[in-house]
Amino acid sequence: MNISLSRLMPALLLFCTCLSPRLWAYAPQPIEGRWDITVQKNGEMLPSWLSILHSGHKRLFGHFVGFGGSARPISQVHFANGVMRFSIPPQWEEADNDLHFEATLQGDSLVGTMTDEKGARYPFTGKRAPDLRPVKTPQWGKPISLFNGKNLNGWYHSGPTQQWVAQNGILRNPASGSNLISQRSFTNFKLHVEFRYPPGSNSGVYLRGRYEVQVEDSYGKEPQVDLLGAVYGFIKPTHNVAKKAGEWQVYDITLVGRYVTIVANGKTIVCNAEIPGITGGALNSHEGEPGPIMFQGDHGPVEFRNVIITPAL
């Protein structure tokens, strides 16, 4: 029997149209998305962050940020009957066991338990992270000098050690100790800050106290997500423009929503990139709220000067 293709085409189109949604349509799992996590650990409320995505039509995977360190991949997230489970290897070499997470989806929140490398269990809750997508071009206010060059007025430290000093217009952290936090909080802003460190040292500038722009002795190295100019663990700069240790260097950083532009030593190395979530060492995981500027002081000596912020109106 000889049937022309033109006579078969309507039937084939109808068949494909009816079948395609069943073959290719994917309904996202309710667990998918970015989550701002708060863990209750020994009386403290500690921040974490979780992202869950799908690969193909069935497999879920993600990324996790703990109290410290960088974002870590999650090879597989199990989700069934409203219960989520996953495990990840420890970040530090001295730990032997995996971290385990289990949570239930209650409305639009996660409620669960984290089991650490030593078997201790800590409850946590998670709320969906806000998009923080800019809706208009910001109008900028007047520049504000956050450091007066004379003393620590306008700043406070975290932890029991206060090692920061103000000398001759320079904010000095002579040895590892506490972080230094501005008393004022900001939402969208442009930040100018100059910094200097000795060989091998490490620090960071936290935007809103949640997103660390790395400060580290990185001269002559290839750009990485944990070297100078990176948003720690998330965004690698396009170029490594680090000067030699002991030289003054400059950041000009613009943060609008969760979109950041970083100009280091006069060169744009990150251009309007989206910061997925908080970085390790954040003050909290409340991404929708204003936050302070924080200088990391627990990793090594560092100096800052000319700390000037221009907030959006």
Secondary structure, 3 states (H helix, E strand, C coil): CCCCHHHHHHHHHHHHHHHHHHHHCCCCCCCCEEEEEEEEECCEEEEEEEEEEEECCCEEEEEEECCCCCCEEEEEEEEECCEEEEEECCCCCCCCCCEEEEEEEECCEEEEEEECCCCCEEEEEEEECCCCCCCCCCCECCCEECCCCCCCCCEEECCCCCCCEEECCEEEECCCCCCEEECCCECCEEEEEEEECCCCCEEEEEECCCEEEEEECCCCCCCCCCCCCCECCCECCCCCCCCCCCCCEEEEEEEECCEEEEEECCEEEEEEEECCCCCCCCCCCCCCCCECCEECCCCCCEEEEEEEEEEEC
